[in-house]
Amino acid sequence: MIIEVRDDLGSAASIFSRKHPLSCWLSSMLMCFADAFLANFLLGEPVIAPFKRHDDVILATIVWYLVFYAPFDGIYKISKITPVKCVLAVMKEVKRAYKVSHGVSHAAKLYPNSYLVQILVGTAKGAGSGIVRTLEQLVRGVWLPTHNELLRPSFATKACVVAATVLALEKNGSYLTAPHDLIYLVIVGFFVYFKLSAVILHVTDPFAPIENLFCAIFMGGIWDAVSRALAASRDRRAAGHSNENGSIAASEKKDQ
C-alpha cells in the first residue's frame, strides 16, 4: 500500500515526502489500514480501532520510512524489480483473500440474515484501499472527485465483490456444496492469477467484456441502439421527402 502511495505521487514523491512528512505518513497509514477503517465504519465499530496495536503502527511506519527515505531510493527501486514485484503481488493477493473471507465471516456473526451486509464488509476488507483512496488523496492536498472507486471500480474491487458473494452464499446456505477450503483455495488462485497477469502481461480488466455484454443486454444498451436506428431512419426518410419536394418544385418552375 505504501508503494502505491509512492507511485501515485510520481516524480514529486521525493519533494513531497521532505516538505510534508506528516501528510505523507498519514496518507500511508490510511492506505495501510484502509480495510479496517472502512469495515469498522460500515459495522458501526470504532474507526480508530486499527491503531490500537502499536506494533502494527510501528511496523507500517518503518516500511513507510524505508520506502520514502532509504538512501538512493534503494528499497523502492528493489520493489520495482519484476521478480520482487511478483512476489509482493502474490503475498498481497493471498492476504486480500484472507481479508475478504474474514470480513464475510465477521459480518455473518453480526448480521446472519443479510447477504448484502456480508458482501459489503467482505469487499471493504479486501478492497478498502481503493475506496478510501479519495480521502487519502485529500490528505495530500489532491482533490479528484471524478476518480473514485465507486464511479470507476478497479478490477481488485470487482474481484472482491465476486469473492465476497461466493463466500456469503457458501456460508449462509446450500447454494454451494463444495468444501470451504476448496472454495477459499479457488479464490486465492483467482486473485493471484489475475494479479500476475496484470503485472507481467499488463491485463487491465478481464471483467470488461462481460460487463459490456451485460450492460448492452440488461442496462438499456439494446433499446438505445434501436432508438438511434429509428431516429436515423426517420431522418433519412425526412431528407428523402425534402429532396423529392425540391425536385417537384424545380420541375414546375421549369414548365412555367
C-alpha positions in Angstrom: 0.0 0.0 0.0 2.8 2.4 0.8 4.4 1.7 -2.5 1.1 2.6 -4.2 1.2 5.9 -2.4 4.7 6.5 -3.7 3.6 5.5 -7.2 0.6 7.9 -7.0 2.9 10.8 -6.1 5.1 10.0 -9.2 8.1 12.2 -9.8 7.1 14.6 -7.0 7.3 11.9 -4.3 10.8 12.9 -3.1 10.0 16.6 -2.8 6.6 15.9 -1.2 7.9 13.5 1.4 10.5 16.0 2.5 8.3 19.1 2.5 5.2 17.4 4.0 6.3 14.3 6.1 3.3 14.3 8.3 0.8 14.4 5.4 2.9 11.7 3.7 2.9 9.5 6.8 -0.8 9.9 7.4 -1.8 9.1 3.9 0.4 6.0 4.0 -1.2 4.9 7.3 -4.7 5.5 5.8 -3.8 3.2 2.9 -2.3 0.5 5.2 -5.3 0.3 7.5 -8.0 1.3 4.9 -9.8 -2.0 5.0 -10.2 -1.9 8.8 -11.2 1.7 8.8 -13.9 1.1 6.2 -15.2 -2.1 7.6 -15.5 -0.6 11.1 -17.3 2.4 9.7 -19.8 0.1 8.0 -20.4 -2.0 11.1 -20.6 0.9 13.5 -17.4 -0.1 15.3 -14.7 2.4 16.4 -13.0 3.7 13.3 -9.8 4.4 15.2 -9.6 0.7 16.4 -6.9 -0.3 13.7 -4.4 1.9 15.6 -4.9 0.0 18.9 -1.9 -2.3 18.2 1.2 -0.1 18.4 3.4 -2.8 16.9 1.3 -2.7 13.7 1.7 1.1 13.5 5.4 0.9 14.2 5.9 -1.8 11.5 4.0 0.3 9.0 5.9 3.4 9.9 9.3 1.6 9.4 8.1 0.4 6.0 7.0 3.9 5.2 10.3 5.4 6.2 12.3 2.8 4.1 10.1 3.4 1.0 10.4 7.2 1.1 13.7 7.9 2.8 16.0 5.0 2.2 19.4 6.0 0.8 19.4 6.3 -3.0 15.8 5.1 -3.0 17.2 1.6 -2.7 14.1 -0.1 -1.2 11.7 1.4 -3.7 13.9 0.5 -6.6 14.3 -3.1 -5.4 10.5 -3.3 -5.1 10.2 -2.4 -8.8 12.3 -5.3 -10.0 10.0 -7.7 -11.7 10.7 -10.9 -9.7 10.4 -8.9 -6.4 7.3 -7.2 -7.7 5.7 -10.6 -8.5 6.5 -12.0 -5.0 5.0 -8.9 -3.4 1.9 -9.2 -5.6 1.4 -12.8 -4.7 1.7 -12.0 -1.0 -0.7 -9.1 -1.3 -3.3 -11.2 -3.1 -3.1 -14.1 -0.6 -3.6 -11.5 2.2 -6.5 -10.0 0.2 -8.3 -13.3 0.0 -7.9 -13.8 3.8 -9.3 -10.3 4.4 -12.4 -10.9 2.3 -13.0 -14.3 4.0 -12.5 -12.7 7.4 -14.8 -9.8 6.6 -17.6 -12.1 5.4 -17.3 -14.3 8.5 -17.2 -11.3 10.9 -20.3 -9.7 9.3 -22.1 -13.1 9.2 -21.8 -13.3 13.0 -23.4 -9.8 13.4 -25.9 -9.9 10.6 -26.5 -13.6 9.8 -29.6 -12.9 7.6 -28.2 -10.1 5.5 -26.2 -11.2 2.4 -25.8 -7.5 1.4 -24.0 -6.5 4.6 -21.7 -9.6 4.4 -20.8 -8.8 0.8 -20.2 -5.1 1.6 -18.0 -5.8 4.6 -16.1 -8.5 2.7 -15.5 -6.1 -0.2 -14.4 -3.3 2.2 -11.9 -5.6 3.9 -10.5 -6.8 0.6 -10.6 -3.5 -1.5 -10.8 -0.8 1.2 -7.6 0.9 0.0 -9.2 1.7 -3.4 -12.4 3.0 -1.8 -10.5 5.2 0.7 -8.1 6.5 -1.9 -10.1 9.7 -2.4 -9.7 10.5 1.3 -6.0 9.6 1.1 -5.5 12.0 -1.8 -7.4 14.7 0.1 -4.9 14.4 2.9 -2.1 15.1 0.4 -4.0 18.1 -0.9 -5.3 16.5 -4.1 -9.0 16.6 -4.8 -10.1 14.4 -7.7 -13.9 13.7 -7.2 -14.3 12.1 -10.6 -11.7 9.5 -10.0 -13.0 7.3 -7.2 -13.7 3.6 -6.8 -17.5 4.0 -6.9 -17.5 5.7 -10.3 -14.7 3.7 -11.8 -14.2 0.5 -9.8 -10.9 -1.3 -10.4 -10.5 -5.0 -11.1 -9.5 -5.6 -7.5 -12.8 -4.2 -6.2 -14.8 -6.2 -8.7 -12.9 -9.3 -7.8 -13.5 -8.7 -4.1 -17.3 -8.3 -4.8 -17.3 -11.6 -6.6 -15.3 -13.4 -3.9 -17.4 -11.9 -1.1 -20.6 -13.0 -2.9 -19.3 -16.6 -3.3 -18.2 -16.8 0.3 -21.5 -15.3 1.5 -23.5 -17.9 -0.5 -21.3 -20.7 0.8 -21.6 -19.6 4.4 -25.4 -19.0 4.5 -27.0 -21.7 2.6 -26.9 -24.8 0.5 -26.2 -22.9 -2.8 -22.5 -24.1 -2.8 -21.9 -27.5 -1.5 -18.1 -27.6 -2.1 -15.8 -27.6 1.0 -14.9 -24.2 2.3 -11.2 -25.0 2.0 -11.6 -25.7 -1.7 -13.6 -22.5 -2.3 -11.0 -20.5 -0.4 -8.2 -22.0 -2.5 -10.0 -21.2 -5.7 -10.5 -17.6 -4.6 -6.8 -17.3 -3.7 -5.8 -18.8 -7.1 -8.2 -16.4 -8.8 -6.7 -13.3 -7.2 -3.1 -14.4 -7.7 -3.6 -15.4 -11.3 -5.1 -12.2 -12.5 -2.7 -10.1 -10.4 0.3 -11.7 -12.0 -1.4 -11.3 -15.4 -1.7 -7.6 -14.7 2.0 -7.4 -13.6 3.5 -9.5 -16.3 1.1 -9.3 -19.2 -0.5 -6.0 -18.4 -4.0 -7.4 -18.4 -6.1 -4.5 -17.1 -9.7 -5.7 -16.6 -10.8 -9.2 -17.5 -14.4 -8.3 -16.4 -14.7 -5.6 -19.1 -16.1 -7.9 -21.9 -18.7 -9.4 -19.6 -19.7 -6.0 -18.3 -20.1 -4.6 -21.8 -22.3 -7.6 -22.8 -24.3 -7.4 -19.6 -24.9 -3.6 -20.0 -25.8 -4.0 -23.7 -28.5 -6.6 -22.8 -29.9 -5.6 -19.4 -28.9 -1.9 -18.9 -30.6 -0.4 -21.9 -27.9 -0.8 -24.5 -30.1 -2.7 -26.9 -33.0 -0.2 -26.6 -30.7 2.7 -27.0 -29.3 1.2 -30.2 -32.9 0.6 -31.5 -33.8 4.2 -30.7 -30.8 5.5 -32.5 -31.6 3.3 -35.5 -35.2 4.5 -35.6 -34.1 8.2 -35.3 -31.6 7.7 -38.1 -34.3 6.1 -40.3 -36.7 8.9 -39.7 -34.0 11.5 -40.6 -33.2 9.7 -43.8 -36.9 9.5 -44.7 -37.4 13.2 -43.9 -34.4 14.0 -46.0 -35.7 11.9 -48.9 -39.1 13.7 -48.8 -37.4 17.1 -48.8 -35.4 16.2 -51.8 -38.5 14.9 -53.7 -40.4 18.2 -52.9 -37.4 20.2 -54.1 -37.2 18.4 -57.4 -41.0 18.7 -57.9 -40.9 22.5 -57.3 -37.9 22.8 -59.7 -39.7 21.0 -62.5 -42.9 23.2 -62.0 -40.8 26.3 -62.3 -39.2 24.9 -65.5 -42.6 24.2 -67.0 -43.7 27.8 -66.3 
